[in-house]
Amino acid sequence: MRSFCLFIVSFILLSGFYFSSCAKVEDDERESPSMSDVRININDTLRYDKLTLRINDSLNANPDRMDTVVSAKWMYISARFRDNEALSTFKVEIFPEYKDKRGRADIKDSVMAVVKPGQMIFNARDTVVYRNRLAQIPDTITRTHKDGVVDTLALIQGIYNMKIAVIDKAGNGDSIMNYKVVLLNRKSLYDARVK
């Protein structure tokens, strides 16, 4: 009986050692993903009255350039994302500011965050997204006060910081905290181009 018990114990130990040696050892992926060639609304066109304006020309390679985002028009991103294992997702956020009709420039009545996740990069290692649709930033927003008064807020036009972040499947990330864009409405862009 003793030899049978030794046989059972040795069988269990040997099979345990065998299966534990076959276990896959995964290294923790610590390398962050990267992004490059980021452009917002590349090769975008705008029709205003009978005039067609082209904005954010792809041939403009000046590193100090600022892409133009036109309010009430779709905002797109074009970029290249890379990771040594696999990408997960990316997101873009911007905080447009609005003011009331009285035009008090020193008081910003509203800051509305626009946060939009990107699409089509999951499980890729090296991918280029071109004109991935994000969001529309409205010219005006309305708010209702507690007493029922409805107020319309107008977009404050100017230079804004945009945050762009990419994350891989392991949770590592890379981001651009201050990608500068010019946020204008159609009339302001038309007046700037024509004059």
Phi, psi and omega in degrees: 000323180297319179293327177292319178295320177296323178296315181295315180296316179294324178296316180294316180295315180295318179293325176296316177296320182297309183290329178288331178285339179275352182295137181283130177263118180259131175280142174290127179278118183245357181280130181282150174288170179225159176226149179209172178053041182283130176219143176250129179052049179295139179053041181275151176235153181224129176258127178222120190056239181255009184255138174250122181252137175257130181234157178056058181298135181293340180280349179281101183258012180297123182293341179267006181292156174235128178287148181258132174247126180263128182294153181065015178235150181299139176257131181238153174239142171233132183194166174245129180241137181223148173207151182285337179250283181199139178277160177244294183203173172219162178216157179232135176222144179216149182242081178293145182250145182234151179230162181280175184295337180290346173073027179290103185291333183279348180243118177264113185281336184208139171233116184248114181287133172248108180240123184225124174284145178275175184228164169071031174236358185300130176073005178274156176258321181216110184219152177242125173258139181234119178053051175285119187290131183249287187197171172245136177257117185288151175293319182224154171228153178248148176226151179245124179284168180301328181274005176093358179286130179262132183234141178254130180251138181256146180296136173272114183278148178155200182268130180235150172270131178247142177252130178236127182228143176234143183230139175266177184294337179277353179097001177284152183219163174221147181211156170248115187276333187225055173286115188273133175229154175258123181255116183227160170267172186300315183297317180297319178294317178299315180296322180292323182282322184283323182275000000 
